[in-house]
Amino acid sequence: MAAAADYEYELRRDGAVIATGRIQLEDPPAPGDELALGSKRALVEDVLALRGGKRLILQQS
């Protein structure tokens, strides 16, 4: 069993950031994947490698 990894995320709608936060995922996400954020669904647009972690750019679907 793989350990969950922490990601920062930006949730965007129509080009504007509408939420930021942190999420733990067991499987590494890739562009095009769909994630659940509470009751909302989001598409992964990009996965950015940052110093000290990774950031997901998400688009509300």
CORKABEL-V57037 format. One record per pair of residues at least 24 apart in sequence whose ideal C-beta (glycine too) atoms are under 7 Angstrom apart, sorted by sequence separation. I is the first residue (numbers start at 1). GAP is how many residues later the second one is. D is the distance in Angstrom with one decimal. If there is no record, write none. Layout:
BEGIN
i = [I:I]
gap = [GAP:GAP]
d = [D:D]
END
This chain:
BEGIN
i = [2:11:29:34:11:18:8:10:12:9:12:6:7:8:9:10:11:12:13:7:10:12:7:9:11]
gap = [24:26:27:27:31:42:45:45:45:46:46:47:47:47:47:47:47:47:47:48:48:48:49:49:49]
d = [5.7:6.6:6.2:6.9:5.9:7.0:6.2:6.8:6.9:6.7:6.7:6.5:5.2:4.6:4.2:5.5:4.8:5.6:4.4:6.8:6.6:7.0:5.1:5.5:6.0]
END
